[in-house]
Every structure is written in structure tokens, then in C-alpha cells.
Amino acid sequence: MTYRMVQVGLGGQGETWLTEAIPPNVEASRVEVVAAVDTDPERHELAQEELGLAAERCYTDLDTALHERTADFCSVVTPPAAHEPVVDTALNHGLDILSEKPIADTLEGSVRIARAVEAAGAKMGLTMTHRFDQDKTTFRRAVDGATPVDYLTARFTGNVRERGHYSTYVHEMENMLLLDGAIHHLDMLAAMVDAPCERVYAETWVPEGADYQGDCTGLVTLTFADGTRAHYEGSYANATTLNGWGHEQFRAECADETVVLDNRDVERFDRDPERAGESAGRKDGTSVPNVERETWTNAWLIEQFCEWLDGGEPMPTNVESTLESMAIVFAAIESSETGEAVEVPRLLDEARAVAKVQ
């Protein structure tokens, strides 16, 4: 079935949707874009060029667009603070929703959105893009085939201190590392553990000379209910881009092997008792062939969302399951502010209680 879609947000990541994520799904007859919405009319031209939309199908107001155009679902590719009103408008018009991360800019707002979606009987998915990139998928499947995981590490470090690399709003965000970047990385770490995250400890800061209002560098430690640990290192303000966006390093330490993803290459290193104490070089590992499929990242996630709308199983990053990743992120924010480890279930329970009162 072909689903009628309204694209909400045409700048920044919205441009990537227009040029990379949506076209393969249009070609496969999964979606038909019936309208595009952005509060900046100067961005409408891109939707007209990339999607072939007529000028009258481009709007500055979502409610107007949905009154004039019949749709099945809408995207939400706006700054996080604007997610909740977009979702409310879409639900009022009976639409399902596919949204960029995070669910909202607060945990309470994320809970309210999840409850509103449930109350409306709608479907909502999140584009946790990194988990569905080719190199990350290859790594996850290699880890799935390894012996039980003891601990995991992740590293994202970049020399992007100045403006011009990302959307302007990212530089004004509070807790920008955790809300804009680390949400992907922490979500992936959590997805590789067969147990909920129980506790988070984090330290975040803004290094001298970094042009970010919110903390852009940090270290996070996760403890899971089955005893698995994970550690995350993230920075937008290092002197060198060792593992920049899309080229992160992940490592899984297992009982009998180590699996490493580094700059989009995956290798596995078997435990060799005869080489105990010797350092292993990169050539000592076994290269893991990439998993192959036609689409990746958001293009694949749109495909998964359409399969869900077709009556299939909920996509892995449905709004309810993504609440757990959101709770990890906001636990890290609270931990950094208080200097104490934060219990993730407690934080999520408190957010649910506050959201219920509202």
C-alpha cells in the first residue's frame, strides 16, 4: 500500500529526508508526499525541487496543510522543543507519526506524547538512525553471534567547535551532547543488552573555546540489570576528529572474543591463550563482512514504519520502547547536574507521575 505523507521540517536534517530518506520510498511506492510544511517559506523551494511538489502543496502551518490535504502520516523533523505541538496537531487530524529523535526536549514531554499517541490509537515511531546504519547493523549482528557481553564502550569525538557544521539551534541547546548526539549512541548501547538500564552516572561540560551554549563533551557510565556495563565518551570539541559523526567506535568485550567497530570497519578478535599479555594489532583481527541491503538509516526506518502500518509488528523504535532510551539520556543529564548516579526506573516513574497530573 502507498501511504500519503506530509513532511514537516525542511531545514537541517529535513533536507536529508528530502534528498536521501524519502526518494527511495517514493520509488518503491511506499509513500506519496502530499504536502510539505516549514515555517520558513524560503525552504519550500527545496521540497518542490527534490519531491516535485507544486508550490500550493507547501505550507507554513501544519493545521492548514492537514485541512487541505488528506494524509495517512506525517514526519516530525523540527527542533525538539517543537515536537509536542506538531504531534498534537497530527493526532487531532487522525494521523500516524514518524519523528526524528528525541521524542521531546523533556522526559515529561516525551511521556505526554507517548500517552497521547496511545490514547488516540495511533502509531508513532522514532528515527534512531544510527542503530540502522550499515556499519552499526554489521557490528550488532557480530556481537549477537559472540559469547555473552561483559561490557561495551562507545566513542564519538569530533573537532567541530565552531558553527557551520550543524544546524544553528544545536549550538543553543542545553545539554546538546546528550540530546542531539549521544541519544543515538546511548540508544545503541542499550539495544545490545538484554536487560533494562538501571543506573547512569555522567559528567558533561563545555571545553574552553567551544561555541556551544550547552555541554558538548561528556563521559557516561551505564549499569544494566543483568550486570552488563557500558561506557560512553562523546565530544564535539576535541582537537582531532578520531571518530566523527557516522564513524564512531564501538567495542564489545565478551568472554572469548572482542568485537570492534571503528570508522565503519568491523573486526573480531578471538581469545588466544597462547598470546596472553601480548598486544593485538589491527591486522590480528578478522574482518567482518558488511551486511547488505538496499536502504539504510532513515530510508530503512521509513520502510519499517510502512510495514508496521501494513499490519506488521511494531517497529523496534516505536515511541513506547524509545521512552527507555529517553530515560537514559535524561538520567545522564540529571547525573551531570547533581554529581550523583541516577536510577533510571525511578526517573521514568517520576516523569510518568508528573505527566499523569498534567
URTALIN-V353741 format. One record per run of one state. SS is the DSSP state (hx for helix, st for strand, lp for the rest). FROM is the first residue (numbers start at 0). TO is the last residue. If there is no record, write none. Layout:
SS&FROM&TO  SS&FROM&TO
This chain:
lp&0&1  st&2&7  lp&8&11  hx&12&26  lp&27&29  st&30&36  lp&37&39  hx&40&50  lp&51&53  hx&54&56  st&57&58  lp&59&60  hx&61&67  lp&68&71  st&72&75  lp&76&78  hx&79&91  lp&92&94  st&95&99  lp&100&105  hx&106&119  lp&120&122  st&123&126  lp&127&127  hx&128&131  lp&132&132  hx&133&143  lp&144&147  st&148&156  lp&157&157  st&158&158  lp&159&166  hx&167&171  lp&172&174  hx&175&190  lp&191&195  st&196&204  lp&205&215  st&216&223  lp&224&227  st&228&234  lp&235&235  st&236&236  lp&237&241  st&242&242  lp&243&247  st&248&253  lp&254&255  st&256&261  lp&262&263  st&264&269  lp&270&271  hx&272&274  lp&275&280  hx&281&283  lp&284&284  st&285&286  lp&287&295  hx&296&308  lp&309&316  st&317&317  hx&318&337  lp&338&340  st&341&342  hx&343&356  lp&357&357
